[in-house]
Amino acid sequence: MARQEASVIASEIVSLSNESTNNLNEIAQLDKEKKYTEALLLVSRELERNRQAREKAIKLSVHLETMAKNLNQISPASASQLALQAISSETGLISRLITYNDYLTQLLEVLREKFLGKNIGNKIPELIAKINDEAQAINDLNQKFNEIMKEFDAK
């Protein structure tokens, strides 16, 4: 049960990060067009999405803890090892999500200040690149988790 819930939550996290990545591109476009009011609205929505992703990460960690506590009940040992790899993958996903959320928060704050007319330099491209890297890592780790779980189910 914890495994299935973890998988669903991880997929939701990936979906949220993908939506954020798409919206960041839209925010960048609005910025170029100097449509700051619309960009600020999107920034506000992304801050909310960021909060939701953090809440999901907390739920995911609870399910991973349950899975880890039950590792010794899994046999054969090869299946237990696969479960451990899957837990490790999702733990990595949570770690990358924390980094992703930190970069996203920084970016949204920089954008908010920029749209309010404060001179903040141009950290935006660097932060977007970091966010995109983290989003890709999150997607990769979730895919790895799903592949390991398919192999686990086949045992």
PAPAVEX-408638 format. One line per field, with one value per atom (N, C-alpha, C): x, y, z; residue number from 0; residue in one letter. Coordinates in nm, 4 decimals. Layout:
// residues N
east <- X|...;
north <- Y|...;
up <- Z|...;
resi <- NUM|...;
resn <- A|...;
***
This chain:
// residues 155
east <- 0.0820|0.0000|0.0866|0.1878|0.2767|0.3482|0.3850|0.4549|0.3677|0.2417|0.1511|0.1249|0.1057|0.0847|0.2083|0.3263|0.4509|0.4607|0.4239|0.4295|0.3343|0.2137|0.1148|0.1632|0.2112|0.2571|0.3768|0.4700|0.5866|0.5434|0.4454|0.3941|0.3310|0.2606|0.2002|0.3087|0.4157|0.5269|0.5897|0.6107|0.6679|0.5755|0.4467|0.3498|0.3557|0.3623|0.3721|0.4996|0.6110|0.7368|0.7328|0.6694|0.6570|0.5692|0.4593|0.3724|0.4481|0.5270|0.6057|0.7060|0.7713|0.8679|0.7996|0.6833|0.6087|0.5692|0.5247|0.4843|0.6029|0.7203|0.8393|0.8704|0.8520|0.8715|0.7717|0.6483|0.5460|0.5780|0.6264|0.6663|0.7792|0.8756|0.9872|0.9360|0.8395|0.7825|0.7081|0.6289|0.5576|0.6564|0.7671|0.8714|0.9264|0.9581|1.0104|0.9106|0.7829|0.6777|0.6400|0.7083|0.6837|0.5392|0.4811|0.3464|0.3614|0.4017|0.4400|0.3228|0.2060|0.0901|0.0566|0.0512|0.0223|0.1331|0.2564|0.3695|0.3614|0.3266|0.3134|0.2048|0.0948|-0.0113|0.0399|0.1153|0.1724|0.2732|0.3519|0.4483|0.3740|0.2641|0.1850|0.1331|0.0857|0.0367|0.1500|0.2679|0.3813|0.4250|0.4157|0.4465|0.3507|0.2237|0.1259|0.1571|0.1902|0.2241|0.3481|0.4416|0.5625|0.5267|0.4333|0.3880|0.3240|0.2414|0.1765|0.2793|0.3817|0.4862|0.5593|0.5866|0.6514|0.5640|0.4334|0.3420|0.3416|0.3439|0.3457|0.4770|0.5859|0.7154|0.7131|0.6464|0.6346|0.5549|0.4434|0.3634|0.4440|0.5208|0.6029|0.7040|0.7642|0.8646|0.8031|0.6789|0.6102|0.5937|0.5526|0.5347|0.6685|0.7726|0.9050|0.9537|0.9235|0.9603|0.8895|0.7622|0.6872|0.7492|0.7834|0.8457|0.9780|1.0582|1.1887|1.1734|1.0730|1.0503|1.0110|0.9537|0.9080|1.0054|1.1219|1.2196|1.2565|1.2717|1.3150|1.2091|1.0876|0.9813|0.9728|1.0559|1.0513|1.1506|1.1011|1.1920|1.1520|1.2411|1.3820|1.4641|1.5888|1.6778|1.6926|1.6861|1.6992|1.5811|1.4634|1.3462|1.3616|1.4141|1.4386|1.5392|1.6406|1.7424|1.6806|1.5912|1.5230|1.4378|1.3693|1.2869|1.3742|1.4907|1.5835|1.6306|1.6587|1.6981|1.5858|1.4634|1.3487|1.3334|1.3477|1.3396|1.4499|1.5680|1.6811|1.6535|1.5950|1.5614|1.4619|1.3594|1.2578|1.3110|1.4020|1.4655|1.5476|1.6163|1.6889|1.5948|1.4781|1.3778|1.3378|1.3154|1.2779|1.3901|1.5132|1.6271|1.6348|1.6170|1.6199|1.5016|1.3867|1.2692|1.2936|1.3612|1.3931|1.4820|1.5815|1.6699|1.5917|1.5081|1.4231|1.3360|1.2709|1.1834|1.2617|1.3843|1.4670|1.4985|1.5416|1.5706|1.4446|1.3331|1.2083|1.1671|1.1795|1.1470|1.2365|1.3668|1.4596|1.4186|1.3882|1.3502|1.2229|1.1243|0.9978|1.0148|1.1003|1.1267|1.1993|1.2976|1.3693|1.2725|1.1864|1.0885|0.9921|0.9458|0.8530|0.9177|1.0429|1.1139|1.1327|1.1669|1.1857|1.0556|0.9462|0.8181|0.7666|0.8156|0.7781|0.8721|0.9649|1.0504|1.1817|1.2176|1.3456|1.4544|1.5713|1.6836|1.7556|1.7487|1.8033|1.9098|1.9540|2.0488|1.9754|2.0511|1.9829|2.0268|1.9759|1.9998|1.9010|1.8050|1.6940|1.7385|1.8220|1.8609|1.9341|2.0204|2.0942|1.9984|1.9035|1.8077|1.7171|1.6745|1.5902|1.6665|1.7943|1.8755|1.8872|1.9087|1.9189|1.7864|1.6766|1.5445|1.5186|1.5507|1.5319|1.6161|1.7399|1.8262|1.7638|1.7116|1.6502|1.5220|1.4439|1.3213|1.3557|1.4618|1.5038|1.5491|1.6231|1.6681|1.5489|1.4494|1.3285|1.2585|1.2438|1.1813|1.2607|1.3931|1.4783|1.4675|1.4683|1.4587|1.3230|1.2184|1.0865|1.0778|1.1363|1.1374|1.2157|1.3286|1.4086|1.3272|1.2559|1.1716|1.0696|1.0017|0.8996|0.9594|1.0770|1.1427|1.1798|1.2324|1.2696|1.1434|1.0341|0.9112|0.8549|0.8696|0.8274|0.9104|1.0401|1.1278|1.0926|1.0620|1.0224|0.8950|0.7983|0.6703|0.6888|0.7908|0.8147|0.8784|0.9289|0.9966|0.8949;
north <- -0.1194|0.0000|0.1261|0.1305|0.2471|0.2664|0.1557|0.1619|0.2267|0.1867|0.2422|0.3905|0.4248|0.5652|0.6482|0.5943|0.6647|0.6905|0.5914|0.6054|0.7145|0.7162|0.8176|0.9568|0.9702|1.1014|1.1486|1.0590|1.0969|1.1447|1.0769|1.1204|1.2588|1.2849|1.4167|1.5238|1.4920|1.5860|1.6160|1.5111|1.5297|1.6181|1.5939|1.6739|1.8208|1.8453|1.9831|2.0501|1.9781|2.0385|2.0660|1.9769|2.0010|2.1225|2.1356|2.2524|2.3806|2.3757|2.4929|2.5298|2.4305|2.4568|2.5247|2.4756|2.5384|2.6818|2.7022|2.8369|2.9312|2.8790|2.9638|3.0178|2.9337|2.9800|3.0898|3.0730|3.1743|3.3035|3.2914|3.4087|3.4818|3.4073|3.4686|3.5443|3.4856|3.5520|3.6797|3.6708|3.7897|3.8992|3.8572|3.9514|4.0236|3.9478|4.0074|4.1065|4.0739|4.1601|4.2730|4.2765|4.3774|4.3741|4.2563|4.2362|4.1913|4.2848|4.2516|4.2110|4.2667|4.2292|4.0822|4.0393|3.8986|3.8080|3.8541|3.7752|3.7607|3.8683|3.8606|3.7623|3.7583|3.6616|3.5185|3.4938|3.3596|3.3280|3.4261|3.4054|3.3637|3.4310|3.3964|3.2532|3.2135|3.0755|2.9748|3.0109|2.9193|2.9058|3.0124|3.0010|2.9036|2.9065|2.8123|2.6691|2.6528|2.5197|2.4661|2.5546|2.5190|2.4670|2.5338|2.4904|2.3517|2.3301|2.1994|2.0886|2.1180|2.0176|1.9820|2.0815|2.0542|1.9647|1.9924|1.9084|1.7650|1.7481|1.6142|1.5432|1.6172|1.5576|1.5042|1.5756|1.5285|1.3984|1.3939|1.2711|1.1565|1.1858|1.0829|1.0274|1.1141|1.0670|0.9738|0.9979|0.9096|0.7699|0.7644|0.6348|0.5632|0.6387|0.5777|0.5210|0.5898|0.5388|0.4060|0.3984|0.2735|0.1624|0.1946|0.0949|0.0470|0.1403|0.1040|0.0141|0.0427|-0.0392|-0.1825|-0.2015|-0.3349|-0.4095|-0.3538|-0.4185|-0.5593|-0.5773|-0.7085|-0.8172|-0.7795|-0.8778|-0.9215|-0.8628|-0.8938|-1.0041|-1.1048|-1.2091|-1.2438|-1.2872|-1.3174|-1.1901|-1.2097|-1.0967|-1.0046|-1.0600|-0.9769|-0.8794|-0.9224|-0.8340|-0.7253|-0.7628|-0.6657|-0.5607|-0.6066|-0.5146|-0.4170|-0.4667|-0.3790|-0.2755|-0.3188|-0.2255|-0.1176|-0.1563|-0.0602|0.0398|-0.0080|0.0811|0.1790|0.1294|0.2157|0.3238|0.2853|0.3818|0.4853|0.4400|0.5308|0.6297|0.5811|0.6671|0.7751|0.7368|0.8336|0.9284|0.8809|0.9698|1.0749|1.0313|1.1260|1.2254|1.1784|1.2666|1.3755|1.3377|1.4356|1.5376|1.4900|1.5794|1.6791|1.6286|1.7168|1.8127|1.7670|1.8533|1.9685|1.9409|2.0465|2.1517|2.1058|2.1981|2.2743|2.2036|2.2641|2.3734|2.3420|2.4388|2.5607|2.5387|2.6500|2.7423|2.6843|2.7653|2.8354|2.7649|2.8234|2.9410|2.9245|3.0331|3.1535|3.1271|3.2364|3.3081|3.2300|3.2880|3.3697|3.3150|3.3855|3.5151|3.5128|3.6351|3.7380|3.6941|3.7844|3.8436|3.7592|3.8079|3.9072|3.8752|3.9645|4.1012|4.1018|4.2282|4.3025|4.2281|4.2909|4.3542|4.2809|4.3299|4.4473|4.4584|4.5716|4.6905|4.6764|4.7879|4.7974|4.6970|4.7005|4.6485|4.7082|4.6658|4.5510|4.4331|4.3138|4.2435|4.3058|4.2390|4.1341|4.0437|3.9428|3.8021|3.7566|3.6204|3.5228|3.5748|3.4933|3.3773|3.4007|3.2870|3.1758|3.2148|3.1159|3.0332|3.0992|3.0273|2.9365|2.9835|2.8998|2.7761|2.7926|2.6771|2.5767|2.6260|2.5371|2.4655|2.5388|2.4793|2.3706|2.3987|2.2989|2.1745|2.1932|2.0781|1.9938|2.0592|1.9860|1.9146|1.9817|1.9190|1.7933|1.8006|1.6833|1.5713|1.6069|1.5062|1.4418|1.5211|1.4683|1.3706|1.4089|1.3195|1.1896|1.2022|1.0840|0.9901|1.0471|0.9635|0.8951|0.9644|0.9023|0.7906|0.8115|0.7068|0.5853|0.6108|0.5015|0.4238|0.4953|0.4316|0.3407|0.3926|0.3134|0.1909|0.2047|0.0899|-0.0160|0.0277|-0.0664|-0.1376|-0.0646|-0.1257|-0.2280|-0.2029|-0.3032|-0.4300|-0.4114|-0.5269|-0.5984|-0.5221|-0.5786|-0.6614|-0.6080|-0.6790|-0.8084|-0.8137|-0.9339|-1.0464|-1.0134|-1.1161|-1.1985;
up <- 0.0000|0.0000|0.0000|0.0872|0.0945|-0.0385|-0.1016|-0.2292|-0.3352|-0.3418|-0.4425|-0.4151|-0.2897|-0.2536|-0.2886|-0.2590|-0.2905|-0.4401|-0.5176|-0.6632|-0.7121|-0.6586|-0.6974|-0.6579|-0.5364|-0.4883|-0.5703|-0.5989|-0.6792|-0.8174|-0.8751|-1.0060|-0.9971|-0.8880|-0.8682|-0.8548|-0.7842|-0.7686|-0.9045|-0.9841|-1.1177|-1.2013|-1.1925|-1.2673|-1.2248|-1.0944|-1.0455|-1.0952|-1.0917|-1.1370|-1.2870|-1.3639|-1.5076|-1.5363|-1.4618|-1.4785|-1.4452|-1.3396|-1.3006|-1.4085|-1.4643|-1.5716|-1.6895|-1.7265|-1.8359|-1.8011|-1.6787|-1.6377|-1.6270|-1.5934|-1.5895|-1.7281|-1.8286|-1.9657|-1.9998|-1.9546|-1.9795|-1.9037|-1.7807|-1.7031|-1.7747|-1.8259|-1.8989|-2.0214|-2.0905|-2.2082|-2.1671|-2.0618|-2.0132|-1.9712|-1.9114|-1.8719|-1.9950|-2.0994|-2.2230|-2.2824|-2.2694|-2.3239|-2.2278|-2.1122|-2.0087|-1.9574|-1.9545|-1.9002|-1.7550|-1.6702|-1.5348|-1.4456|-1.4676|-1.3867|-1.4068|-1.5335|-1.5631|-1.5087|-1.5216|-1.4717|-1.3201|-1.2503|-1.1044|-1.0627|-1.1375|-1.1073|-1.1220|-1.2292|-1.2481|-1.1385|-1.0982|-0.9897|-0.8624|-0.8335|-0.7142|-0.7222|-0.8399|-0.8566|-0.8394|-0.8880|-0.8740|-0.7290|-0.6518|-0.5093|-0.4407|-0.4803|-0.4256|-0.4702|-0.5962|-0.6488|-0.5766|-0.5486|-0.4761|-0.3361|-0.2706|-0.1375|-0.1449|-0.2468|-0.2646|-0.2863|-0.3641|-0.3899|-0.2606|-0.1773|-0.0478|0.0385|0.0414|0.1206|0.0687|-0.0623|-0.1205|-0.0876|-0.0849|-0.0501|0.0932|0.1822|0.3209|0.3251|0.2506|0.2449|0.1849|0.0808|0.0173|0.1165|0.1955|0.2914|0.3956|0.4343|0.5300|0.4692|0.3429|0.2765|0.2566|0.2273|0.2122|0.3445|0.4527|0.5850|0.6122|0.5772|0.5948|0.5110|0.3868|0.3003|0.3595|0.4100|0.4665|0.5893|0.6711|0.7903|0.7555|0.6378|0.5973|0.5076|0.4839|0.3949|0.4406|0.5721|0.6214|0.6034|0.5692|0.5466|0.4006|0.3159|0.1727|0.1424|0.0719|0.0245|-0.1184|-0.1979|-0.1709|-0.1488|-0.1140|-0.0841|-0.2049|-0.3240|-0.4446|-0.4556|-0.4155|-0.4168|-0.3111|-0.1955|-0.0898|-0.1363|-0.2075|-0.2600|-0.3611|-0.4458|-0.5418|-0.4687|-0.3652|-0.2875|-0.2244|-0.1759|-0.1174|-0.2239|-0.3446|-0.4536|-0.4874|-0.4872|-0.5167|-0.4092|-0.2841|-0.1740|-0.1881|-0.2207|-0.2394|-0.3522|-0.4587|-0.5730|-0.5318|-0.4603|-0.4190|-0.3118|-0.2286|-0.1315|-0.2053|-0.3112|-0.3957|-0.4604|-0.5007|-0.5604|-0.4606|-0.3375|-0.2345|-0.2162|-0.2125|-0.1970|-0.3122|-0.4346|-0.5517|-0.5505|-0.5014|-0.4929|-0.3957|-0.2863|-0.1901|-0.2566|-0.3310|-0.4027|-0.5082|-0.5828|-0.6854|-0.6240|-0.5131|-0.4463|-0.3980|-0.3507|-0.3071|-0.4250|-0.5365|-0.6555|-0.7059|-0.7051|-0.7524|-0.6636|-0.5341|-0.4418|-0.4672|-0.4869|-0.5172|-0.6459|-0.7482|-0.8767|-0.8649|-0.7998|-0.7869|-0.7077|-0.6079|-0.5309|-0.6178|-0.6962|-0.7869|-0.8889|-0.9444|-1.0418|-0.9788|-0.8594|-0.7907|-0.7706|-0.7242|-0.7033|-0.8352|-0.9397|-1.0708|-1.1194|-1.1081|-1.1572|-1.0745|-0.9519|-0.8677|-0.8878|-0.9839|-1.0217|-0.9477|-0.8708|-0.8003|-0.8935|-0.8854|-0.9692|-0.8994|-0.9559|-0.8886|-0.9730|-1.0818|-1.1697|-1.2508|-1.3114|-1.3924|-1.3537|-1.2414|-1.1930|-1.2567|-1.3297|-1.3782|-1.4672|-1.5713|-1.6569|-1.5800|-1.4875|-1.4076|-1.3218|-1.2579|-1.1733|-1.2565|-1.3723|-1.4588|-1.5033|-1.5369|-1.5770|-1.4622|-1.3414|-1.2248|-1.1993|-1.2127|-1.1924|-1.2959|-1.4203|-1.5260|-1.5004|-1.4513|-1.4186|-1.3080|-1.2059|-1.0949|-1.1404|-1.2243|-1.2754|-1.3549|-1.4357|-1.5122|-1.4193|-1.3154|-1.2181|-1.1477|-1.1132|-1.0482|-1.1421|-1.2677|-1.3659|-1.3804|-1.3890|-1.4053|-1.2854|-1.1655|-1.0453|-1.0351|-1.0739|-1.0714|-1.1744|-1.2906|-1.3926|-1.3435|-1.2768|-1.2214|-1.1183|-1.0311|-0.9310|-0.9992|-1.1006|-1.1703|-1.2386|-1.2968|-1.3602|-1.2563|-1.1430|-1.0363|-0.9848|-0.9697|-0.9185|-1.0175|-1.1462|-1.2449|-1.2314|-1.2119|-1.1930|-1.0624|-0.9574|-0.8287|-0.8448|-0.9156|-0.9364|-1.0132|-1.0968|-1.1770|-1.0940|-0.9759|-0.8909|-0.8157;
resi <- 0|0|0|1|1|1|2|2|2|3|3|3|4|4|4|5|5|5|6|6|6|7|7|7|8|8|8|9|9|9|10|10|10|11|11|11|12|12|12|13|13|13|14|14|14|15|15|15|16|16|16|17|17|17|18|18|18|19|19|19|20|20|20|21|21|21|22|22|22|23|23|23|24|24|24|25|25|25|26|26|26|27|27|27|28|28|28|29|29|29|30|30|30|31|31|31|32|32|32|33|33|33|34|34|34|35|35|35|36|36|36|37|37|37|38|38|38|39|39|39|40|40|40|41|41|41|42|42|42|43|43|43|44|44|44|45|45|45|46|46|46|47|47|47|48|48|48|49|49|49|50|50|50|51|51|51|52|52|52|53|53|53|54|54|54|55|55|55|56|56|56|57|57|57|58|58|58|59|59|59|60|60|60|61|61|61|62|62|62|63|63|63|64|64|64|65|65|65|66|66|66|67|67|67|68|68|68|69|69|69|70|70|70|71|71|71|72|72|72|73|73|73|74|74|74|75|75|75|76|76|76|77|77|77|78|78|78|79|79|79|80|80|80|81|81|81|82|82|82|83|83|83|84|84|84|85|85|85|86|86|86|87|87|87|88|88|88|89|89|89|90|90|90|91|91|91|92|92|92|93|93|93|94|94|94|95|95|95|96|96|96|97|97|97|98|98|98|99|99|99|100|100|100|101|101|101|102|102|102|103|103|103|104|104|104|105|105|105|106|106|106|107|107|107|108|108|108|109|109|109|110|110|110|111|111|111|112|112|112|113|113|113|114|114|114|115|115|115|116|116|116|117|117|117|118|118|118|119|119|119|120|120|120|121|121|121|122|122|122|123|123|123|124|124|124|125|125|125|126|126|126|127|127|127|128|128|128|129|129|129|130|130|130|131|131|131|132|132|132|133|133|133|134|134|134|135|135|135|136|136|136|137|137|137|138|138|138|139|139|139|140|140|140|141|141|141|142|142|142|143|143|143|144|144|144|145|145|145|146|146|146|147|147|147|148|148|148|149|149|149|150|150|150|151|151|151|152|152|152|153|153|153|154|154|154;
resn <- M|M|M|A|A|A|R|R|R|Q|Q|Q|E|E|E|A|A|A|S|S|S|V|V|V|I|I|I|A|A|A|S|S|S|E|E|E|I|I|I|V|V|V|S|S|S|L|L|L|S|S|S|N|N|N|E|E|E|S|S|S|T|T|T|N|N|N|N|N|N|L|L|L|N|N|N|E|E|E|I|I|I|A|A|A|Q|Q|Q|L|L|L|D|D|D|K|K|K|E|E|E|K|K|K|K|K|K|Y|Y|Y|T|T|T|E|E|E|A|A|A|L|L|L|L|L|L|L|L|L|V|V|V|S|S|S|R|R|R|E|E|E|L|L|L|E|E|E|R|R|R|N|N|N|R|R|R|Q|Q|Q|A|A|A|R|R|R|E|E|E|K|K|K|A|A|A|I|I|I|K|K|K|L|L|L|S|S|S|V|V|V|H|H|H|L|L|L|E|E|E|T|T|T|M|M|M|A|A|A|K|K|K|N|N|N|L|L|L|N|N|N|Q|Q|Q|I|I|I|S|S|S|P|P|P|A|A|A|S|S|S|A|A|A|S|S|S|Q|Q|Q|L|L|L|A|A|A|L|L|L|Q|Q|Q|A|A|A|I|I|I|S|S|S|S|S|S|E|E|E|T|T|T|G|G|G|L|L|L|I|I|I|S|S|S|R|R|R|L|L|L|I|I|I|T|T|T|Y|Y|Y|N|N|N|D|D|D|Y|Y|Y|L|L|L|T|T|T|Q|Q|Q|L|L|L|L|L|L|E|E|E|V|V|V|L|L|L|R|R|R|E|E|E|K|K|K|F|F|F|L|L|L|G|G|G|K|K|K|N|N|N|I|I|I|G|G|G|N|N|N|K|K|K|I|I|I|P|P|P|E|E|E|L|L|L|I|I|I|A|A|A|K|K|K|I|I|I|N|N|N|D|D|D|E|E|E|A|A|A|Q|Q|Q|A|A|A|I|I|I|N|N|N|D|D|D|L|L|L|N|N|N|Q|Q|Q|K|K|K|F|F|F|N|N|N|E|E|E|I|I|I|M|M|M|K|K|K|E|E|E|F|F|F|D|D|D|A|A|A|K|K|K;
***
